[in-house]
Amino acid sequence: MRHSWDTFVDEPPSVAQGGNGVVIPGCPACHKRINTNDQYLRHLSDDVLPVILRKVFEIAGDSTSK
């Protein structure tokens, strides 16, 4: 799973890495802030799933035209 509800370091790097940035709860793959379970599920359904479905239908369309 590329997308997860975890944390990521906002730019500039966090204090732990020698900078003055902060650690943000959210999706590390998208760098999208997510604070609640509902926001995470909406992120998956609104941002992630359409891209996956588009790729699947493109692949399915290519295989049926051969």
C-alpha angles and dihedrals in degrees: 000000000000096000118061141155100253136110134281135188115254118219124298100044120270124264088257088061094047099265135095101246127113138241111247126202110232146073111336092198094057100025087230119152113240122178105167139039089245091056090050092051091047090051090054095046098040103034110020107033097053091055092049092048092047091054092046093051091047090052092045090049092051093050094049094051093058 
